[in-house]
């Protein structure tokens, strides 16, 4: 309780939890706002035809988008503390599948594979940078990419691809249609947006700290 008002609300409640650093954090919040209707000239006409300023109920059961991201990162950190690889939900991962060709002559094959994945609403990119395969795999792992596939000449003669599955931390030999079916089953019912950056990793801005 405050003696003098100094917020735009007069009453609010929150759901708080203790995060991984032992600090209190708020996710859900509801507030009764008594000021912003005047500030932004929000009015309504009552049954007598008189213009009035309403109370505004801020109802945020899941919190702002920053709080949702915060909760996802908290969960990822907790999983890491348990010995599991940290990761975002598959449907939210910016890149869901990364293709790593062992040579430039395999880029056209990667393009064909990427097209099949994109046709099934799967976000895929191609790491075509002139780095070693191991370094590109390592960077993909640092980006928490759920599925990594190295494409070499050996893979072209096989019906399956060696898929590095972040969740299981195993390399699984899967046919492309098996991988597509697995991803589609896991993201079923979730919204989809296409890859927000260029398909080729070499064409993206590089940040160095």
C-alpha positions in Angstrom: 0.0 0.0 0.0 1.2 3.5 -0.9 0.2 6.7 0.9 0.6 8.8 -2.3 -0.1 7.5 -5.8 3.0 7.4 -8.0 2.0 4.7 -10.6 -0.7 4.9 -13.3 -2.5 2.0 -11.6 -4.3 1.8 -8.3 -4.3 -2.0 -7.9 -2.3 -4.8 -9.4 -1.3 -8.3 -8.8 1.6 -10.4 -10.1 2.7 -14.0 -10.3 6.3 -14.1 -9.3 8.8 -16.9 -9.3 12.4 -17.4 -8.1 14.7 -17.6 -11.1 17.9 -19.5 -11.6 19.9 -16.7 -9.9 17.7 -16.9 -6.8 16.0 -13.6 -7.6 12.3 -12.8 -7.8 10.9 -12.3 -11.3 7.4 -11.4 -12.4 5.7 -13.0 -15.4 1.9 -12.4 -15.2 0.5 -9.1 -14.2 -3.0 -7.5 -14.1 -3.4 -3.8 -13.3 -6.3 -1.4 -12.9 -5.2 1.7 -14.7 -6.8 5.0 -13.7 -4.6 7.5 -15.6 -3.9 6.5 -19.2 -7.5 7.1 -20.4 -6.9 10.8 -19.6 -3.4 10.7 -20.9 -4.4 9.2 -24.3 -7.9 10.7 -24.5 -9.6 7.3 -24.4 -13.3 7.8 -23.9 -16.7 6.1 -24.2 -20.3 7.3 -24.2 -22.5 6.1 -21.3 -26.2 5.3 -21.4 -27.0 9.0 -20.7 -25.0 10.1 -23.7 -22.2 11.6 -21.6 -18.6 11.1 -22.6 -16.5 9.4 -19.8 -13.0 8.2 -19.2 -12.9 4.4 -18.5 -10.8 2.4 -16.1 -8.4 0.3 -18.2 -7.7 -3.3 -17.2 -4.2 -4.4 -18.2 -4.5 -8.1 -18.4 -1.2 -9.9 -19.2 -1.5 -13.5 -18.1 1.7 -14.5 -20.0 3.5 -11.2 -19.6 5.1 -9.1 -22.3 7.1 -10.8 -25.1 10.3 -10.0 -23.2 9.0 -11.9 -20.3 8.1 -14.9 -22.4 11.6 -14.9 -23.9 13.0 -14.6 -20.4 11.0 -17.6 -19.3 12.2 -19.6 -22.3 15.9 -18.7 -21.5 15.4 -19.6 -17.9 14.0 -23.0 -18.8 17.0 -23.5 -21.2 19.5 -22.6 -18.5 17.8 -25.0 -16.0 18.0 -27.8 -18.6 21.6 -27.0 -19.0 22.1 -27.3 -15.3 20.6 -30.8 -15.5 23.1 -31.8 -18.1 20.8 -31.4 -21.1 21.6 -29.1 -24.1 19.9 -25.7 -23.8 17.5 -25.0 -26.7 14.4 -23.1 -27.7 11.3 -24.9 -28.7 11.6 -26.2 -32.3 8.8 -24.0 -33.6 10.5 -20.9 -32.3 14.1 -21.7 -33.4 15.1 -19.1 -36.0 16.8 -21.8 -38.0 15.4 -25.3 -37.6 17.8 -27.2 -39.9 21.3 -26.2 -41.0 22.9 -27.8 -44.0 26.7 -27.8 -44.1 28.2 -28.9 -47.5 31.8 -30.3 -47.4 32.6 -28.5 -50.7 31.2 -25.7 -52.9 30.3 -28.3 -55.6 27.6 -29.6 -53.3 25.8 -26.3 -52.9 23.3 -27.2 -55.7 22.4 -30.4 -53.8 22.0 -28.4 -50.6 19.7 -26.0 -52.5 17.5 -28.9 -53.6 17.3 -30.3 -50.1 16.5 -26.8 -48.7 13.8 -26.4 -51.2 12.1 -29.6 -50.1 12.3 -28.5 -46.5 11.0 -25.0 -47.2 8.1 -26.5 -49.2 7.1 -28.2 -45.9 7.3 -25.0 -43.9 10.6 -25.7 -42.3 13.2 -23.0 -41.8 16.5 -24.1 -43.2 19.8 -22.4 -44.1 23.1 -23.3 -45.7 26.5 -22.6 -44.1 28.6 -22.0 -47.2 31.4 -20.2 -45.5 35.0 -21.2 -46.3 35.6 -22.6 -42.8 36.3 -26.2 -41.7 33.4 -28.5 -41.3 34.1 -28.9 -37.6 34.1 -25.1 -37.0 30.8 -24.7 -38.9 29.3 -27.5 -36.8 30.5 -25.9 -33.6 29.0 -22.5 -34.6 25.7 -24.2 -35.4 25.7 -25.8 -32.0 26.5 -22.5 -30.4 23.4 -21.1 -32.2 21.3 -23.9 -30.6 20.2 -25.1 -34.1 18.1 -28.2 -33.5 19.1 -30.2 -36.6 22.5 -30.1 -38.4 23.2 -32.1 -41.5 26.7 -32.4 -43.1 26.3 -33.0 -46.8 29.3 -34.8 -48.4 29.8 -37.0 -51.5 29.3 -40.1 -49.3 25.8 -38.9 -48.3 24.8 -38.4 -51.9 25.1 -42.1 -52.6 23.0 -43.0 -49.6 19.2 -42.7 -49.0 19.8 -41.4 -45.5 21.6 -38.3 -44.0 23.6 -38.1 -40.8 21.3 -35.7 -38.8 22.9 -34.2 -35.6 19.9 -34.0 -33.3 20.5 -31.4 -30.6 17.8 -32.7 -28.3 19.1 -36.3 -28.2 22.7 -35.3 -28.7 23.0 -38.1 -31.2 23.7 -38.4 -34.9 20.8 -40.2 -36.4 20.6 -41.6 -39.9 17.3 -40.4 -41.4 15.8 -40.2 -44.8 14.7 -36.6 -45.6 11.0 -37.5 -45.5 11.5 -39.0 -42.0 13.1 -35.7 -40.8 10.3 -33.7 -42.4 7.6 -35.8 -40.8 9.3 -35.6 -37.4 9.6 -31.8 -37.5 6.0 -31.4 -38.8 4.7 -33.6 -36.0 6.5 -31.5 -33.3 5.5 -28.1 -34.6 1.9 -29.1 -35.5 -0.5 -26.4 -34.6 2.2 -23.7 -34.1 2.5 -20.6 -36.2 5.1 -20.4 -38.9 7.2 -17.6 -40.4 9.8 -18.0 -43.1 13.6 -17.6 -42.4 14.1 -14.0 -41.5 17.7 -13.8 -42.8 19.4 -14.9 -46.1 19.5 -18.6 -46.7 23.3 -18.5 -47.1 25.1 -17.9 -43.9 27.9 -16.1 -45.7 25.5 -13.4 -46.8 24.5 -12.4 -43.3 26.0 -9.7 -41.2 28.8 -10.9 -39.0 29.1 -9.5 -35.5 32.3 -9.7 -33.5 32.7 -8.7 -29.9 
